[in-house]
Amino acid sequence: MKTKSLALPVSLALIILTGCTSKYVEPEQYSGFLIDYSILKEDKSPSGAPVMRWVQPGVDVSRFTSVYIEPSQLYPQPQPTEKVPASTLQGITQYYDQVLKTQFAKALPLANGPGPGVLIVRPAITAVSAKTKGLRPYEVIPIALVAAGVSVATGIRDQDTSLSTEAIFLDSDNKVVAEVVRKGAGKELENSSQVLQATDARAVLDGWAADMFKSFEMLKSK
């Protein structure tokens, strides 16, 4: 049963974290995009990054003869803002699609849609957050894609950014064979007034796509 979305309305609503930021996406930050969050367990990606994921026990990935990468989503759907224009939102999803296809094409031919023997990859960008260096972290919930607001007095400080993704992997019968939730560090912003660009997220997206491909290869070798 699909977990009810805990996302707040997509706006500039901010929540101040009172403790250290977890390396994992916290359950209260799950977007509702996945089919079932209760089966997720803490794990490590092939690159050693902390992830929450589930893989169907005994799954035989050798049955997949091609892969279809669904267009990645921004979930829940945000509205462009002056700080994050529509071009940034579009650029992030387009680049995610591109790197996922590049990575998975190393293992399987790319399909134009679902079908027999096709592995379906359904990805989403579900959150972006930022914190000003030396200050308590601020989080944007769920995906306003805006660096957290700070006072004029501290606006000149550098800001760390992070993104979160959720992805579902399905077989040709539309049955879930794997799920993953993870976050990653984006490019450091110079100050709170800097507009977030799609290129600021590329290193994170590259890493996610590479780990998904390596995870598939590891399953195939078992």
N, C-alpha and C positions, 0 to 999 in steps of 0.2 A: 504494500500500500504506500502510495507516495506521501512522504512526510510533508506536513503542512508548512508552507513557507513562513519563515520567521522574519522576512525582510520588512523593513520599514519603508514608507513611501520614498521613492527615489527623489531626493532633494538634497539640500546641503546640511541635513541633520547630522550632527557629530556626537560621538560618545567618547567621553574621557575614560581611558583605561586606568585603573588604579594600581595595577601591578605590571609585571614584566610581560612583554608581548610573547605569546607562545609561538613556537616554531611550526605548530600545527594550526589548521583552521579550527576554531572552537565550534562546538555544536550549535551555539546560539548564532553563529555567523553563517550557517548553512543556508543556501539560497532557496532550496526546494526544487532544484533542477534534477537531482538524482531520483531514481526510482525508490531506493531504500537506503537510508543512512545507518540503520541499526546494524548492518552487517559489516560496516567499515572497521578496520583495525589499524593501529599504528604500525608503520613499516618504514623501510628505507628504499629510496629509488636506486637505480643502478649507479647513479652519481653520488649516492650517499645522503641525499636530501631527505628530510622527514616528510612522509606522506601518510594520508589515511586512504586505505584502499581495500578492495575485495576482489579476489579472482575465483571464479567457479572451480571448486575442487575437481581435479582430474580433467580439466578442459583440454581438448585436443586441438591445438591451433593449426595443426597440419591440414585440417579439413578446409581451411580458408584458402581459396585460390586467387582472391583479389580483395581489395580494400576500398571502401567508399568513405571519404572524409566529408561528412555533412558540413555545410557552412557554419562556422562557429557563431555562437550567439553571445550577446550581452544580456545577462539574466540576473534579475529582472531588467526589463528594457529601460535604460536611462534616457533623460532628455539632455540634449547638448546645452552647454552653458558657455558664458564668455570665457571662463578659465579652461574649459574643455570643449572645444568646438566639435561639430559633427565630423569634421575631417579627421580628428584624433580618434574618435570612436570607431569610425569606419576603417581607419588605418590599422588599428590594433587587431580587429577581427580578420581583415584581409591578410595581414602578415601571419597571423596564427594559422590560417588556412594554408598559406603557402609553405610554411616550415613543416607542418604536419604532413602534407603531401610529399614534400621532399624527403622526409625521413622514412615514411612508410613505403615509398616507392623503392627503397633499397631492398625491401623484403618481398613485396607483392605488387602486381600490376594494379594501377588505379582504375577503379570502376566508376561508371557514370551514375550509378544508383544502386539500390539494394537488389539482391537477387541470390540465386543458389550459390553457395560457396563464398559469399561476400561477407567480409567483416565490416561492420558499420561502426565508425568512430563518430560520436556525437559530443563535441566539445563546447564549453561555455566559459567565458570570463565572468566571474561572479562577484568580485570585489577588488577595490584598490584602496590603499590607505597610505598615509604619510605621517611622519612625526618630525618635529623640529628637533635638531640635535641639542642635547642638553636639557630638553624639557620633557614633560610627561607626554607619552604618545597619544595621538588622536586618531580615531578611526572613522572612515566614511562608511556608512551602512545604507544600502548594500553595495551600490556601484555608481556613485556619482562621479567617479574618476576625477576627483578634485583633491589636491593637496590640502591637508587640514588647515583651517583658518587659524591664524595666530595674531597677536596684537601688533600694532605698528612698531612698537619698541623692539620686538623680537623677529620681525619679518625679514631681517637681513640674514638670519641664520640659515645654514644649509638644512635641507629636509631630505630624509630618507623616504623612499617610496616602496610599496610592496603591492603585489597583485595576487589574486587567488583564482584558481580554475577548478572546475568540476567537469568530469568527462565520463560518458557511458559507452561501453563497448557491447555491441549486440551481434547476434548471428542472423542468418537469413530468415529464421522463424521469429525474429524480433524478441528473442530471449536474451536477457542480460548475461554476459559472460565475465564482465569485469566493470568495476567502478573505481574512480580515483578522485581525491580532493587534495589539493596542495596549494601552498603559497610560495612566493619567491620575491627576492629583492630587485627592485627596478633601479633605474639610473637616479643618482642623487640630484635633486633640484637645488639651485643656488639660493632660492628664497621663496617665501610663501606667495609671491606675486607672479612667479614664473609659470607660464602656461604649459601644461603637460602636453608633450608631443608623442605620437605613436612610436617614434624611434626610441623614446625613453624606456619602452617596454620590450624592445627586441631581444635583449640578452636573456630576459626571463622566458620569453616565448620559445627561443631557441633551445634553452635547457629543458623545458617541459616536453617539447616535441622529441628531442633526442632521447630522453628517458623513457618516453612511451614506446619508441621504436626498440630500444634496448631491452625493455621489459618483455616485449613481444618475442624478440629473438631468444631471450632466456627461456621463455615458456616453450618455444619451438625446439630447443635443444634438449629438453627433458625427455 
